[in-house]
Every structure is written in C-alpha cells, then in structure tokens.
Amino acid sequence: MGKRRLTIIAAIVILAAAAAVWWRYGQAPQVAAVAVTRGTAVEIVYATGGVEPVRWAKVASLLRDRIVEICDCEGKKVAKGDVLVRLDDREVQAQLRELKAREEFLKREMSRVSELIARGTATTQAFERASMDLQQVQAQIMVQLEKINDYTILAPMDGVVLRRDGEIGEIAEAGQILFRVGVPYPLQVVAEVNEEDIPRVALKQVVLFRTDAFPERRLQGEVREITPMGDVVAKTYRIKIALPDNTPLKPGMSVEANIVTREQADVLLVPPGAVQGSFVFVIDGDRLRRREVKIGIRGTRAVEVQSGLKEGERVVSPAATDLKDGRRVRVVDAPP
C-alpha cells in the first residue's frame, strides 16, 4: 500500500514538473503584427511656438503712475499717434507751472537790469547773471515738457489694437505692456528649435502644425527666417514660419510645429516600433524570422525600409527585446 502511494506521488510530481516546463517553454507568446505598406516617408524636426502678426508692437509705460484715461479700442483700428493712455500728470504739470512762473520773473528781471544799465546804475555782469538764470530755467522747462510727454502714451503705428491690459485707476508700472498694436495679417509662427536640430532646418521648408484649437485640421506654413544666433542658455534657435492668409490660427495661439526636413514618396514603410537596430521580425506562419533590413528616413510615425522587406509582409510591432529567430508565436493584428 505504501509503495503504491509513493508511486502515485512520484507521478504527480513528474506531471507537475512537465506542466511547468510546458508553461515556461511550450506556451507561445502573443505578438502584434502589422503589414508592410507603401507610402511617403517624412523626417521632421519638432518645435513649439506661438502665432503672432508679422508687423506688430508692444506698447509699454515708461513711468510708474496711475492710469486716468485709457481708450476703449480693443479690436479696433487706430492710427499712428492716437492717444491710447494718459497717466496722472498733475504733479509734473504743477512743476511746469512753477518753472514757467520763474521764467516770467527772470524775463522781467532782465528788462529791469537792462533799464538800469541804460541809466548807468547797473553793470553788465548783473545782466549776464540774469540771462544765465533765464537760460537755465528755460532748459529745465524743455526737460519738463519731455517728461510730461511720457505721461501720454500714443499708438506707435497704424493697425488694430490686438489686446489691452489696464484699466482706469490702476497703477501702471514702468515697463508694463499696456497694449499690443499690429496689422492682423499676414501672420507667422515664432518657434524655438533645439540647437542639435537646427542644422537640418532650411528656408522654404514645409511646416505642419498641430494645435488643440483645430485637432482634426491640416495646418501648414513655410520657414521664412532663421535667427543667426541662438540662445546659449536655452540652447535653442528662433525661427519664423510664414502662414497663409486663410489660416484659421489666431494671434496668441500656441502650436506644435513639425518641420519637414526630408520627404520620400512611394517607399515601403513599417512602424518605428518594429525596427530593432538594423533588423525586424517577420511573421512566417506561427514562427518568427529575424530579417536584416536597410533603413532610410526615420520618421515619428513610420520608418522607410529600403531593402529586406516586401510590401504586404507582416512584421512584429512593437518588437520585444526577448524575441528569438524561429520562435513559435501567437499572432494578433496590431491596433490601428
């Protein structure tokens, strides 16, 4: 009875071990497969930027003082020289009146000294002192008038008020941008490109945009300017991308820019995840075949295969690092 029991236990152990071996080595892993297609391979440089008019200007305050008047002209046309903002200039106007009063006094003093000189009771030195004092005050008046001009902020150009920041009663800080005035069209995108990518960017290259405002719409532009000197801190170069007149983009929108640096039509394409170095895994029935391939353009969505594959063949994507040549697999179609 004991011997029979030992035999049964040994059989169970053997079966369990065999099941474990089958589970480890006999079960075929599942892989996703995609077909090799034909299309256009595109190499891009990625950048981020914002939309702005080609011709526009920021209007800032040169002084710190209270806003007493501001035009209600956001979205409206203005002409160069139109008043946009007036700051509280009561104190400087009072100083100007004081200087002008002193000017009048000195003018009268010069007339009086002139009469005394004519009668021989005053010297020319007294006249010269009065004349010097008058010239000094008149110079102070000119400086004060220039200072007063800074309390009135004018439109720097003909255009449309794209944005107004400020209200009556608020304190405008020195350097604070109160208005943005510009010509609504044409528009451009000003973007920043990493310094390692800038050698591949050239004038006239096509740029494709993506923005949350128009997720399903194809938006296109063209590189029209590349800044000669980059930012050594951010390690980027600024580029300007021209937009067509019918673009739906608006000033101030943020965009992702894909600059097309190379393009090759009618080539074989596989997903980037299918390529491991210089080879792919091709589906051959229920087994994998490692295949060496020659790669061309590496895009973000597709990779050009110049040789080693045929259109319609299926390859594993994404290809796991533990796949082996000749291994049995269970194949499913990759999601679109």
PyMOL commands that set and color helices and strands:
alter all, ss='L'
color gray80, all
select helices_A, chain A and resi 2-26+90-119+124-149+198-200+272-274
alter helices_A, ss='H'
color red, helices_A
select strands_A, chain A and resi 30-35+37-53+56-60+65-70+77-78+83-87+152-154+159-164+171-172+177-182+187-194+206-210+219-226+236-242+254-270+279-284+287-292+294-298+303-307+314-316+330-333
alter strands_A, ss='S'
color yellow, strands_A
deselect
rebuild
show_as cartoon
